[in-house]
């Protein structure tokens, strides 16, 4: 039987947990997800959830998430999730080590972005950082908060991370980074009349329908409410509104889907009548297809990558050894 990407990711995380020199023995025992229920090998005890962050990422990630008031998904007491396969934790482990290393960021993203020089992002809370986390914009671009304070990482469309850079032509660009790891989607039909979808339509339909916006008519409303198309659409809307506003002097704002090519369940879980692969379907739904690109996060495991041996072992599944 062929091993799936999720199974390979489980195995890599469990092997790292069993052997990592950065973990004390008491953090190696199985634990319930969020501290309750069945104990799993791929969870660390909640009291050790800070150790879910790799040593080179831990201090920066904990500091910035606290400073920006970002909630950790399914974490507690300002600590990350205890699940070793958390995408939010994976994003922090992949990018937090490089907040002060623009050349590493340039190398990592150069396959899909025309980067001459990565600049300090311009986040007021950490002005010297070259990457920021859970960016929602400087204003409520999509009218999601309706006059309330901005809320990074919750209750607003948030990019998992973002970088700002100069291109070879001297233009300033921003890349909003959406990070995926073991996610899989079913493409289940939605009821547009449900209360949650009515709220979503009230918020986003004016932007979806804007003839100057990023989204064309290739997808019907019922499809725009299906994950991951719903999230992708919101990310493109945020990038568009930031570009129109020339936020942080950006001439152009795009979305980078940073995700493992090896995770076929992520790419093929969209409604089948739209096509067979999300990477083909999504650009067809955009008026400016060049505002979205996929970056295979196997890049973080290439021999020249600036990543640690701990990262390489923890996320060994990023490099496909066989097809699902």
C-alpha positions in Angstrom: 0.0 0.0 0.0 1.4 3.4 -1.0 2.2 5.7 1.9 0.5 9.0 1.9 2.1 12.4 2.5 0.3 12.7 5.8 1.7 9.3 6.9 5.2 10.4 5.9 4.9 13.7 7.7 3.7 11.8 10.9 6.6 9.4 10.7 9.1 12.3 10.2 7.7 14.2 13.2 7.7 11.2 15.4 11.2 10.3 14.5 12.3 13.9 15.3 10.5 13.8 18.6 12.2 10.6 19.6 15.7 11.6 18.8 16.0 15.4 18.8 18.7 16.7 21.2 16.5 19.8 21.8 13.8 17.9 23.6 14.0 16.6 27.2 12.7 13.1 27.8 9.5 14.4 29.4 8.6 16.1 26.2 8.9 12.8 24.2 5.9 11.0 25.7 2.6 10.8 23.7 0.0 13.4 24.6 -3.5 14.4 23.8 -4.1 17.1 21.2 -4.6 20.3 23.2 -4.1 18.2 26.3 -7.3 16.1 26.1 -8.4 12.8 24.7 -6.4 10.1 23.1 -2.6 10.4 23.4 -0.7 10.7 20.1 3.0 10.3 19.3 2.7 13.4 17.1 1.8 15.6 20.0 4.1 16.9 22.8 2.7 17.4 26.3 1.0 20.9 26.3 3.3 22.1 29.1 6.2 21.6 26.6 4.4 23.1 23.6 7.0 25.9 23.3 9.4 23.1 22.3 7.3 22.5 19.2 9.2 25.5 17.9 12.7 24.6 16.8 15.6 26.1 18.8 16.6 28.5 16.0 13.0 29.8 15.7 11.7 29.7 19.2 12.7 33.0 20.8 11.9 35.1 17.7 8.5 33.4 17.1 7.4 33.6 20.7 8.5 37.2 21.0 6.8 38.4 17.7 3.6 36.5 18.3 3.3 38.1 21.8 4.3 41.5 20.5 1.8 41.4 17.7 -0.9 39.8 19.9 -1.2 36.9 17.5 -3.1 33.9 18.8 -1.5 30.5 18.2 -3.9 28.2 16.5 -5.1 25.7 19.1 -2.5 26.9 21.5 -2.9 28.2 25.0 -1.3 30.7 27.4 0.4 32.4 24.5 2.1 29.2 23.5 1.9 27.3 20.2 -0.1 24.2 19.4 1.3 21.0 20.8 0.6 19.2 17.5 3.8 18.6 15.6 2.1 18.9 12.2 0.7 22.4 12.8 1.1 24.5 9.7 1.4 27.7 11.7 4.2 26.2 13.7 5.8 24.9 10.5 5.7 28.4 9.0 7.4 29.9 12.2 10.0 27.2 12.1 10.7 27.8 8.5 10.8 31.7 8.5 11.5 33.0 12.1 15.2 32.1 11.9 15.6 34.5 9.0 14.0 37.7 10.3 17.5 39.2 10.3 18.9 37.3 7.3 17.6 38.9 4.0 20.0 36.9 1.9 18.5 33.6 3.2 15.0 34.9 2.4 16.1 35.9 -1.1 17.5 32.5 -1.7 14.4 30.7 -0.4 11.9 32.7 -2.5 14.0 33.4 -5.6 12.5 30.5 -7.6 9.2 32.3 -7.8 9.9 36.0 -7.1 12.1 38.5 -8.8 14.1 39.5 -5.7 17.2 41.6 -5.9 17.1 42.6 -2.3 14.8 41.7 0.7 14.0 44.9 2.6 12.9 45.4 6.2 9.2 44.7 6.0 8.1 47.9 7.8 6.1 46.4 10.6 6.1 49.1 13.3 6.4 46.6 16.2 9.7 45.2 14.7 10.9 47.6 12.1 14.2 45.8 11.4 12.6 42.4 10.7 12.7 41.2 7.1 9.7 38.9 7.5 6.6 39.4 9.5 3.8 37.1 10.6 0.0 37.0 10.3 -0.1 40.3 8.3 -3.5 41.8 7.8 -2.5 45.1 6.4 -2.2 48.5 7.9 -5.9 49.1 7.7 -9.1 47.0 7.5 -8.9 46.6 3.8 -11.8 44.2 3.5 -14.1 45.9 6.1 -14.0 42.7 8.2 -13.7 44.5 11.6 -16.2 47.2 10.9 -14.5 49.9 12.9 -13.0 47.6 15.6 -9.2 47.4 16.1 -7.2 45.2 13.7 -6.7 41.6 14.8 -3.8 39.7 13.4 -4.2 36.0 13.0 -7.9 35.9 13.9 -11.2 37.5 12.7 -9.5 39.0 9.7 -7.9 37.8 6.5 -4.3 37.2 7.6 -1.3 36.1 5.5 0.8 33.6 7.5 3.8 35.7 6.7 5.0 38.4 4.4 8.2 39.8 2.9 8.9 43.1 1.1 11.6 43.4 -1.5 13.1 45.3 -4.4 13.0 43.7 -7.8 15.7 43.7 -10.5 13.9 46.7 -12.1 13.9 48.6 -8.8 10.2 48.2 -8.1 9.1 47.5 -4.5 6.9 44.4 -4.1 5.3 42.6 -1.2 4.6 38.8 -1.1 1.9 37.5 1.2 2.8 34.0 2.1 0.2 31.3 2.8 1.9 28.3 4.4 0.5 24.8 4.1 1.8 21.5 5.3 -0.4 18.4 5.6 -3.8 20.0 4.8 -6.2 18.1 2.6 -9.6 19.3 1.3 -12.8 17.5 0.3 -14.4 20.2 -1.9 -17.7 19.5 -0.2 -20.8 21.4 -1.5 -21.9 24.4 0.6 -25.3 25.9 1.3 -25.1 29.5 0.4 -28.2 30.3 2.5 -26.6 29.1 5.7 -26.1 31.8 8.4 -22.3 31.6 8.2 -22.2 31.9 4.4 -24.7 34.7 4.5 -22.3 36.6 6.7 -19.4 35.8 4.4 -21.4 37.0 1.4 -22.3 40.2 3.1 -18.6 40.9 3.7 -16.9 39.7 0.6 -19.4 39.7 -2.3 -18.8 43.5 -3.0 -15.1 42.7 -3.4 -15.7 39.5 -5.4 -17.9 41.4 -7.8 -15.8 44.4 -8.2 -14.8 44.6 -11.9 -11.5 46.2 -11.0 -10.7 43.4 -8.5 -8.5 40.3 -8.9 -11.2 37.7 -9.4 -12.9 36.9 -12.6 -16.2 34.9 -13.2 -14.6 31.5 -13.7 -15.8 30.4 -10.3 -19.4 30.7 -9.2 -20.3 32.0 -5.7 -21.0 28.4 -4.5 -17.4 27.5 -5.4 -15.9 30.6 -3.9 -17.3 29.5 -0.5 -15.5 26.1 -0.7 -12.2 25.7 1.0 -9.4 26.2 0.0 -10.9 28.4 -2.7 -12.5 30.6 -0.1 -9.3 31.3 1.7 -7.4 31.8 -1.6 -9.9 34.4 -2.7 -9.6 36.3 0.5 -5.8 36.3 0.2 -6.0 37.7 -3.3 -8.5 40.4 -2.2 -6.1 41.5 0.6 -3.2 41.6 -1.8 -5.2 43.6 -4.3 -6.4 46.2 -1.8 -2.9 46.6 -0.4 -1.6 47.1 -3.9 -4.2 49.7 -4.7 -3.3 51.5 -1.5 0.4 51.3 -2.2 0.8 50.0 1.3 4.4 50.3 2.5 5.2 51.8 -0.9 4.5 48.6 -2.7 4.1 48.8 -6.5 2.8 45.2 -6.6 1.5 42.7 -4.1 1.2 39.0 -4.8 0.3 35.8 -3.0 2.8 32.9 -2.6 1.3 29.6 -1.8 4.2 27.9 0.1 3.2 24.3 0.2 4.7 20.9 -0.5 4.2 19.7 -4.0 4.4 16.2 -2.6 1.1 16.7 -0.7 -1.2 15.6 -3.5 -4.2 15.6 -1.2 -3.9 19.4 -0.9 -3.8 20.0 -4.7 -6.5 17.5 -5.8 -9.2 18.1 -3.2 -11.1 20.8 -5.2 -14.4 20.2 -7.0 -13.6 17.8 -9.9 -15.7 19.7 -12.5 -13.3 22.7 -12.2 -10.2 20.7 -13.0 -7.9 18.2 -11.5 -5.3 20.4 -9.7 -5.6 23.5 -7.7 -2.4 24.9 -9.2 -4.1 24.9 -12.6 -7.6 26.0 -11.5 -6.7 29.0 -9.3 -4.8 31.1 -11.8 -7.7 30.6 -14.3 -9.9 32.4 -11.8 -7.7 35.5 -11.6 -7.7 38.6 -13.8 -4.0 38.8 -13.1 -2.7 35.3 -12.8 0.8 36.5 -12.1 -0.4 37.7 -8.7 -0.4 34.1 -7.4 2.5 31.5 -7.5 3.2 28.2 -5.9 6.5 27.6 -4.1 7.3 24.0 -3.3 8.6 24.0 0.3 10.9 21.2 -0.5 13.1 24.2 -1.3 13.8 24.3 2.5 15.5 20.9 2.2 17.7 21.5 -0.8 21.5 21.0 -0.1 22.2 24.7 -0.3 19.2 25.7 1.9 20.1 27.8 5.0 18.1 25.4 7.2 19.2 23.5 10.3 19.6 19.7 10.6 16.8 19.8 13.1 14.5 21.4 10.5 15.5 18.9 7.8 14.8 15.9 10.0 11.5 17.3 11.4 10.1 18.1 7.9 11.8 15.3 5.9 8.5 14.5 4.2 8.7 17.7 2.2 10.9 15.8 -0.3 8.8 13.2 -2.0 10.3 9.8 -2.1 7.3 8.3 -3.9 4.1 9.4 -5.4 0.9 9.2 -3.2 
